[in-house]
Amino acid sequence: MIFESFRLRFFSCLLAALVLVPSYAAAEDTLSWGVFNFPPFQIIEEPHKGSGSFDGELQTLIARMPEFKHQVVTMSFARRREEFMAGTNFCTPGMFRSPAAALKLAISVPALTHLDNRVIFLKDKAHLFGNSDPINLDTLFNNKKLVGAVVAGRSYSPNIDDTIKHFRGSLNLMIRPLEATQLFQMLLSGDVDYLILFPHEARYLADKFEVVDQITNRQIKGTPPYIYTHVTCTGNDWGRATINKINAVLLAERNQPNYRSFSERWYPPEDQQRIRRYYPAMLQEHR
């Protein structure tokens, strides 16, 4: 009886172990990606769904990392930050180094090259911005006759982010948890006078609303002509191990013609040529 009881307990434990192991392994092998509606970097809506620069990058990573079950979750910039701060295990395909480092995330090698952010406004309001080119953001944000808007939780570039932070709370600078598309509609309706966007981002939205001839932009003083984005993951052992695998893919793919084309997506021909001049410098970066 004692032997029979022991044998039953043994097989019961063995069966429980066999049931639990696959479930645990499956959970460990799931890689969640936080993405957002950020055209033309990430496009989640038709008719151009999946054709953004981050889309191409993410599709490459998913294809080259078959050991994971990939789960793509759409979120806002603000929620992405909250999830990272909470320590949720996930990754995102496009983030600047400065805000990623501030959150102590695991950061990949540079993954894509982008041109500088610009001040975007309607051509018929150009006289309100004077003749300064590039524009000094401190001067612009201090101009009480103009109302600007930026996306809450979004990072633009180090000098732009610092200036936005300094003017947070200003009545003539709206910082809203909205998508760029919504802010662009506010620009067209006259609710705001200018936005800060990437030039090809503004062009994409102008195409969408059929107002290409009405939009213009100016460079921002102190902003570098190009900037890299990185893949980032939660800043713990899991995230660092995952970034090591992601780096292996990026280092193998970054100089391939198809992957290089992701940085050029949605830029006009003249800006594609600029990116091609800057791109080789990114290949030398390994941190």
N, C-alpha and C positions, 0 to 999 in steps of 0.2 A: 504493500500500500504506500509505504514511504517513497519507494522508487517510482511508483506510478504517479504519485502526486508531484514529485520532482520533475518527472518527464513532462507532465502537463504544463507545469509552470515554465519550463525551459522553452517548449514550443510556443507557448503564449507570448513570451518575451521576444522570441525570434520573429514571430509573425508581426508583432507590434513594430519591431525594428525595421522589418522589410517594408511596412506600410509607411513609416515615417521618413525613411531615407530619401525616396524619390521626391516627396513633397519639399523637403529641406533643400535638396539639390536644385530643384526647379526654381525656388525662390532666390537662391544664390546666383543663378545664371541669368536672371532677368536684369536687363539694363534699361532703366527709364530715362527718357530724354525730355527735357523741358523745352518746348518751342513756343513761338508766339506769332501772331499775325503781324508781320513786319516786312511788307513788300517794299522793294524787290529783293530783300535778303531772304526772308522766309515768306512764302506765299501759300496760304492755306485755303484760299477761295478760288473758285473757277472765274475766268477761263484759263488762268495761268498757274493753277495749283501745281506746286512741286517744282517750279522752274526758277526759284531764287538761288542766290549764291550759297546761302546756308543749306538750302535743300540739297543741292548737288554734293556738298561736303558731307552732309548727314547720310545721304544715300550711299556714298562711298564707304563711310565708316560701317554702316550696317551690313553692307555686302562683304566687307573684309573682316568682319568679326562674327562669324557664324556660330561661335561658341556661346553667344548670348541670345536670349530671347529678347528682342528689342520692343520696348513699349514707348510710344510717342504721346506725350501729354501736352495739350495746348494750355498756355497760361499767360498772364500779364507779366510785364517787367517787375512790377511790385511783388507779385506772388513768387516769382523766381527768387528774388532776394530773400523773402520771408522763408521759403523752403530751405535755402542754403543756410540761413542763420539758424534754423531749427535743427540742422544736421541731417535732413532727409537725404538718403542715398540716391542721387540722380546726377545727370550730366546735362550740359547745354552746348550746342554747337557753335555759338558765336558770342564772345565776350571780350572786352578790352582788358589788358593786363592790370591797369591801375585799380579798377573797382574789384576785380577778382582777387588781387593781392590784399586789398583792404578787408575782404571777407575771409581771407586765409584759405582760399580754395586751392585745389590741385589744378595746376595750369599746364596746358600742353605747349609744345613748340608753336610758333606762329603758324596759323592755318590758312589765312586768306589775307590779301592786301586790298585796302579800300582807299578811295580818295577822301579829301578833307570835307568836313561839314561846312555848310554855308548859311548865310542869312537869306531867307527866301521871302519875297514879297511880290506884290502886283506891280507891273510896269507903270501903271498910271499913278502909283504912289511913290515912284522913284525920287521925285523932288523932295519928299519928306525926309529922305535919308542923307541928303547932302551929297558931297562929292568924294567922301572917304572910301577908298578901296585899297587895302582891306579895311573892314569896319572894326573899330575898337568896341568890344562888348560892354566894357564899363560905361563908356559914353552912351552907347545905345540903350542900355538898361536904365540909365539915369535920365533919359529923355522922356519926360512925363507926357509928351504929346503923342507918343507911340505906345501901343500895347502889343507885347509879344507873347508867345506861348511855346512851352516845351512839354514833352511827355514826362510825367512823374515816374521816377524809378529808372529812367533810361540814362545810360552813360553816353556822352558824346565824344569828348576827348579830355585829357586832364585839365587843360586851361579853361575849357568851356565849363566843365563840371564845377570847378572851383568858383568861377564867376557866378554861375547859377545859384550855388549854395550861398554865396555872399549876399545875393539879392533876393533870397527866399523871403516871402512875406511882402515884397514890393507890390503895390496895387497895379502897376503897369507890366508885371510879368506873371502870366498865368502858368502855374505848374499843375497839370491836370492828369489824372490816371486814365487818359483816353488814348486811343490809337491815333497814329499820325493821320490816317484817313479822316478821322473826325475833326482834328485840328485844321486840316487842309480845307475842309468844308467851311470852318469858321473863318479862315482867311478869305475864301471866296465870297462869303456873305458880308464881310466887313466887320465882323465881331472882333477880330484881331488884325494887326497891321503887318506882322511878320512872324515867321517860324524859324527854327533852326533844324535843318534837315540835310542829309546828304544830297548832292546835286542830282544824282540819278534816281534817288528816292522821290524828290520833288518832280522830276520829269515823268516818272511812272504814274504818280498821282495826277499830274496835269493831263497826261494821256487818258487816264481813266475818266476824268471829268471834262475832257475835250476843251482844255483851256491852255494848251501849250504856248500859244502866242501871247498870253496874258501874264506869264510868270517870268521872273528874272531872279538873279542871285548875286551876292557878293561874298568874297572871301572874308574870313575872320582873322584878325591880327593875332599872331602868336600861335596859330594852329598849324601843325606840320602838314605838308602836302599829301602825306599818306599815313595810314595807320593800320596796324595788324589786328586781327581778331584771333582769339584762341578758343579751343575747346576747354571747358572747365568742368570739374566734378567736385563733389563734396570734399572738404578738406580733412579727410580722415584716412586711415589705412586702406579702406575700400576704395576711396577716390584716387589715392596715389597709385595703387596697383592698377586701377582701370586706366588712368592717364598713361601709365607705362605702355599698356597695350595700344592705346590710341596713338601715342607717339610713334610706335613702330609702323602703324598704317600711314600716318602723315608723312613720315620721313621717306617712305617708299613711294608715296603717291604725289608729293608736292610738285615734283618736276615733270610729271607726266602731262602731255598736252591736254588731255581731257580734264584733268583736275585743275590745271592752270586756268582753263577757260572759265571756271566758276567765279574767279575774282572779277572777270570782265563782264559777267552777265548783266544786262540791262543798261550798261553804259553806252553812250554814243561812240562812234568810231574814234573820234579824236581823244576821248578819255580812255578808251581801250589802249591806245598807243602809250598814254602816260603810265597806265598800270603796268604795261609790259616793260617799261623802263625801270620801274621801281621793284618789280617782282623779284629779280635776281638777288637783291639785297636780303629778301626774306629767306631765301634758301640757305643763307649763311648763318641764320639765327637758329640756335639749338636750345633755347630756353624761353 
